Amino acid sequence: MVFDPFRYRAQRLLHGDTWLNDAVLTLDSDGGISAIEVFDCAKHAKVTDLGAVSLMPGMIDSHVHGAKGCDVMDASHDSLNTMSHFFASLGVTAFVATTVTAPEAKIVAALQQVAQSKQRGVIGAEILGAYLEGPYFTEKNKGAHPTEWFRELSTSELDNLISYSDNQLVTVALAPEKRGALDVIRHLKQQGIKVMLGHTDASYDQVQAALDAGASGIVHCYNGMRGLHHRDPGVVGAGLTHANSYVEMIADGHHVHPAAIDVAHRCCGSRMTLITDAMCATGMPDGQYTLGEYQVQMQQGVVTTDTGSLAGSTLTLLQAVKNIQRWLDMPLEQAWLMASLTPAKSLGLQHQLGTLEVGKRASMVAIHSDLSIAKTWVNGRLVFDAVAMPSQEALCI
């Protein structure tokens, strides 16, 4: 049977990092991109015309805990499915399901469910794997992580968690000043697991050593870490200046001042990775919610613990892109790629995701001029349609 390729025509398309006007994208039978071309009436007689939209690569949320009243720690397929659908409606085509510090049995259950749901499949944004945030942190910059469940690093314990996750654990966060951190970083790196440094009071030298040992970057920059001082550059100074450090950033205007984001961007450029760190209150009304072992309060979109510490965010990646574009006065494509290509690179998936190019997966988004989402595809499959309308074939006149 000969496959009849499916083609989409859009007013413009972000091809790599360059705009292509009146473009046609062709899918192959496996949901990949087989061609990206300028529209030719003779060649593209059969095409689905998307109209006045821009085709963009799908965004990747590489650090997210929950949304719509659901949390990764629910250890529930329904929760992950709900999150997946919500993310797709806002232009996210893939995410890394992130845990929090909790009793070991709860973490194990969450990791097992992430693996099962990835295998089973979800209805929206695809699950790339699990992100273990805690329990290998230190007390001073604990954030919303309960210290009674903090643990010392153990390669055998981590190997057990990797096994429980069915080898779907893609990121581990830890404090690099903990005993044996460098050996653990090297051990995880050998298994292809990304290590991020966070909730830590480590010195500049300790962070440099961890990054040199193979750690990939710093967790939500400025938050939950020793800050930048002119005589003590700390975690922030090391993370911003090390050439191999990806820098997670929560660009919601609450976690980090826009000027501090500007400083970070001037230091690390395309290494700055937009994340949400979103928790279950995202997309929900103000009120009381749960984050891990804590009861937290959301007021006007800001989530805090009883002691006033920020407890995750209610940010979406789409809003983060809009914020960065405005605060840093940068072109849309540059801001967008910080939420698509940079996380893909940080996860080692840049050859499959992050940009629209031939040979990559057709995980993509059609957006209107106001940046609202018209449609979202994951691996060539339409998973969100703002207005479900019969497709129209372009007419050659």
C-alpha positions in Angstrom: 0.0 0.0 0.0 1.4 3.4 -1.0 1.2 6.1 1.6 -0.5 9.3 0.5 1.4 12.0 2.4 -0.6 14.5 4.4 0.3 18.2 3.8 -0.5 21.3 5.8 -0.2 24.8 4.4 0.3 27.8 6.7 0.7 31.5 6.3 4.2 31.2 7.8 6.3 28.5 9.4 9.2 28.6 11.8 11.7 26.4 9.9 14.6 25.9 12.3 15.1 29.4 13.5 14.0 31.1 10.3 10.5 32.2 9.1 9.2 30.7 5.8 6.2 32.4 4.3 3.3 30.5 2.7 4.8 27.2 3.6 3.8 23.6 3.2 4.8 20.9 5.7 4.5 17.2 4.7 4.0 14.3 7.1 5.3 10.8 6.6 3.5 7.7 7.6 5.2 7.6 11.0 4.3 11.1 12.1 7.6 12.6 11.0 8.3 15.6 8.8 9.3 14.5 5.3 9.3 17.9 3.6 9.0 21.7 4.3 8.6 23.8 1.2 7.2 27.0 -0.2 3.7 26.4 -1.5 3.6 25.5 -5.2 0.1 25.2 -6.7 1.1 22.7 -9.2 3.0 20.5 -6.8 0.7 20.9 -3.7 -2.7 20.5 -5.3 -3.9 18.4 -2.4 -3.2 20.2 0.9 -5.0 21.2 4.1 -5.0 25.0 4.3 -4.7 26.1 7.9 -5.2 29.7 6.9 -3.6 32.7 8.7 -1.7 30.9 11.3 2.0 30.3 12.1 3.3 26.7 12.4 5.7 26.4 15.3 7.5 23.6 17.0 5.7 22.2 20.0 6.9 23.4 23.4 8.5 21.1 25.9 8.0 21.5 29.6 11.0 19.8 31.1 10.0 20.5 34.8 6.3 20.4 35.7 4.5 18.9 38.7 0.8 19.3 37.8 -2.2 21.3 36.5 -6.0 21.3 36.6 -6.2 19.9 40.1 -3.9 17.0 39.2 -0.4 16.1 40.4 2.3 13.7 39.3 2.3 12.5 42.9 -1.3 11.3 42.5 0.3 8.3 40.9 -2.8 8.2 38.6 -3.2 7.7 34.9 -6.3 9.9 34.9 -4.2 12.7 36.5 -1.4 12.5 34.0 -4.0 12.3 31.2 -5.7 15.4 32.4 -2.4 17.3 32.6 -1.5 16.1 29.1 -4.7 17.4 27.6 -4.4 20.8 29.4 -0.8 21.2 28.3 -1.6 20.4 24.6 -4.3 23.1 24.7 -1.6 25.6 25.5 1.0 24.5 22.8 3.0 22.0 24.8 3.6 18.7 23.0 5.8 17.0 25.5 6.6 17.1 29.2 8.7 15.6 31.9 6.5 14.5 34.9 8.2 15.9 38.0 8.0 14.5 41.6 8.5 16.2 44.9 10.2 15.1 48.2 7.9 12.6 49.9 8.0 9.2 51.6 9.8 6.7 49.4 6.7 4.6 48.8 4.9 7.7 47.3 7.8 8.5 45.1 8.1 4.9 43.9 4.3 4.9 43.1 4.6 8.1 41.1 7.6 6.9 39.1 5.9 3.6 38.3 2.8 5.4 37.1 4.7 7.7 34.9 6.3 4.7 33.2 3.0 2.9 32.8 1.2 6.0 31.4 4.1 6.7 29.0 3.7 3.2 27.7 -0.1 3.3 27.6 -0.1 6.7 26.0 -2.0 9.9 27.0 -4.4 12.0 25.0 -2.4 15.2 24.7 1.2 16.2 25.2 3.4 13.1 25.4 5.2 12.0 28.5 9.0 12.0 28.0 9.7 10.4 31.4 10.1 11.3 35.0 12.1 14.1 36.9 13.1 13.2 40.4 13.1 16.5 42.4 14.0 15.4 45.9 14.7 13.9 48.3 18.5 14.6 47.9 18.5 18.2 49.0 19.8 20.3 52.0 17.8 22.2 54.5 18.8 25.9 54.1 17.1 26.3 50.6 14.5 23.6 51.0 11.6 25.6 49.5 8.4 23.6 49.6 10.3 20.3 50.2 9.7 18.7 53.7 13.1 18.2 55.4 12.0 15.1 57.3 12.1 13.1 54.1 15.6 14.4 52.9 18.1 11.6 52.4 21.8 11.1 51.8 22.8 10.1 48.3 23.1 6.4 47.5 23.9 4.9 44.1 22.1 1.7 45.0 19.0 3.5 46.1 19.0 5.5 42.9 19.5 2.3 40.9 16.4 1.0 42.6 14.4 4.1 41.7 15.6 3.8 38.1 14.4 0.2 38.1 11.0 1.2 39.6 10.7 3.8 36.8 11.2 1.1 34.2 14.2 3.1 33.0 12.0 6.2 32.4 13.8 8.4 34.9 15.3 11.1 32.7 16.3 13.8 35.2 17.5 13.7 38.9 17.9 16.9 40.9 20.3 17.0 43.9 22.3 19.3 46.1 26.0 19.0 45.0 27.4 19.6 48.5 25.9 16.3 49.7 28.4 13.5 50.5 29.3 11.4 47.4 27.6 13.8 45.0 30.3 13.7 42.3 30.4 9.9 42.2 26.6 9.9 42.0 26.6 12.5 39.2 29.1 10.4 37.2 27.1 7.2 37.8 23.9 8.8 36.6 25.6 10.4 33.6 26.9 7.0 32.5 23.3 5.8 32.4 22.2 8.7 30.3 20.3 10.5 33.1 20.5 14.2 33.3 21.5 15.7 36.7 20.3 19.2 37.8 21.6 21.0 40.8 19.1 22.7 43.2 17.7 23.3 46.7 21.3 23.8 47.7 23.6 26.0 49.6 26.7 24.8 47.7 29.6 27.1 47.0 30.7 28.2 43.6 33.5 25.7 43.6 31.3 22.8 44.6 28.9 23.6 41.7 31.7 24.0 39.2 33.0 20.6 40.3 29.6 19.1 39.9 29.1 20.6 36.4 32.6 19.4 35.4 31.7 15.9 36.6 28.7 15.9 34.2 25.8 17.7 35.9 23.6 19.4 33.2 22.7 22.6 34.9 20.7 24.3 37.7 17.1 23.9 38.9 14.8 27.0 38.6 17.6 29.6 38.7 17.7 32.0 41.7 15.1 30.0 43.6 16.2 27.4 46.2 19.9 28.1 46.0 22.8 30.2 47.2 22.5 33.5 45.2 25.0 35.6 43.5 27.3 37.8 45.6 30.4 39.6 44.3 32.7 37.8 46.6 30.7 34.5 46.7 29.3 33.8 43.2 27.4 30.8 44.6 25.2 28.4 42.7 23.8 31.2 40.5 27.2 32.5 39.5 28.5 29.0 38.6 25.3 28.0 36.7 25.2 31.2 34.6 28.9 31.1 33.6 29.6 27.4 33.1 29.6 26.6 29.3 27.8 23.3 29.8 25.1 24.5 32.2 21.4 24.6 31.2 19.6 27.2 33.4 16.0 26.6 34.2 13.9 29.8 34.6 10.4 30.3 35.9 9.4 33.5 34.0 6.2 34.3 35.9 7.3 37.6 37.4 6.9 36.2 40.9 9.8 33.8 41.3 12.3 36.0 39.5 12.3 39.7 38.8 12.4 40.4 35.0 15.7 42.3 35.4 17.3 39.3 37.0 16.1 37.2 34.1 17.6 39.7 31.8 21.0 39.4 33.6 20.7 35.6 33.4 20.0 35.7 29.7 22.9 38.0 29.0 25.1 35.5 30.7 23.9 32.2 29.4 21.9 33.1 26.2 20.4 30.0 24.6 21.3 27.9 27.6 18.3 29.5 29.4 15.5 27.0 29.5 11.9 28.1 30.1 10.1 25.8 32.6 6.9 26.2 34.5 7.5 24.3 37.7 3.6 24.3 37.6 1.6 22.5 40.3 -1.9 21.3 40.6 -3.5 24.7 41.1 -2.5 25.7 37.5 -5.6 26.5 35.5 -7.7 26.5 38.7 -9.4 29.2 40.9 -7.7 30.6 44.0 -8.0 28.4 47.1 -6.2 25.7 49.1 -4.3 22.9 47.3 -1.8 20.2 48.0 1.8 20.1 46.9 3.5 16.9 48.0 3.2 16.7 51.7 2.2 20.4 52.1 -1.1 22.2 52.2 -0.6 25.4 50.1 -2.6 28.5 49.4 -3.1 30.1 46.0 -4.0 33.8 45.8 -4.1 35.7 42.5 -2.1 32.9 40.9 0.7 32.8 43.5 1.1 29.6 45.5 2.7 29.7 49.0 3.2 27.5 52.0 2.1 28.6 55.5 5.6 30.1 56.1 5.3 32.2 52.9 7.7 30.2 50.7 6.8 29.9 47.1 5.4 26.4 46.3 5.7 25.8 42.6 3.9 28.1 40.1 0.7 28.4 38.1 2.6 29.5 35.0 2.1 28.0 31.6 4.9 27.9 29.0 2.8 30.0 26.6 2.7 32.8 29.1 6.4 32.4 29.9 7.2 32.9 26.2 4.9 36.0 26.1 6.6 37.3 29.3 10.1 36.8 28.0 9.3 38.3 24.6 8.0 41.4 26.3 10.5 41.8 29.2 13.6 41.1 27.1 12.3 42.8 23.9 13.2 39.8 21.8 11.7 38.3 18.6 8.9 35.8 19.1 11.0 33.0 17.6 13.9 33.5 20.0 11.6 33.4 23.0 9.7 30.4 21.7 12.8 28.3 21.0 13.8 28.7 24.7 10.6 26.7 25.4 11.1 24.2 22.6 14.7 23.8 21.2 16.6 24.5 24.5 14.7 21.9 26.6 15.0 19.5 23.7 18.8 20.0 23.7 19.0 19.7 27.5 17.2 16.3 27.3 19.3 15.2 24.3 16.3 15.1 22.0 17.2 17.9 19.6 17.4 15.5 16.7 13.8 14.6 17.2 12.1 17.6 18.8 12.4 21.3 19.4 12.3 22.7 15.8 10.4 22.0 12.6 12.9 20.4 10.3 12.9 17.4 7.9 13.5 14.2 9.7 12.2 15.4 13.1 8.8 14.5 14.6 5.8 16.5 13.6 5.1 17.7 17.2 3.9 21.2 16.3 1.5 24.0 17.0 -0.6 26.4 14.9 -0.9 29.8 16.5 -2.9 32.9 15.7 -1.3 36.3 15.6 -2.3 36.9 19.2 -0.3 33.7 20.1 -3.5 31.8 21.0 -3.4 28.2 20.1 -5.4 27.0 17.1 -4.2 23.4 16.8 -1.6 21.1 18.4 -0.2 17.9 16.9 2.0 15.3 18.7 4.0 13.1 16.4 1.7 14.0 13.5 -1.5 13.3 15.4 -3.9 16.2 16.0 -4.5 16.3 19.8 -6.1 19.7 20.2 -8.3 21.8 17.9 -9.6 25.1 19.3 -12.4 25.1 16.7 -13.0 21.7 15.1 -13.9 22.5 11.5 -13.9 20.4 8.3 -10.5 20.7 6.6 -10.5 22.7 3.3 -8.4 21.9 0.4 -6.5 24.8 -1.1 -7.8 25.7 -4.6 -5.5 26.7 -7.4 -6.9 29.7 -9.3 
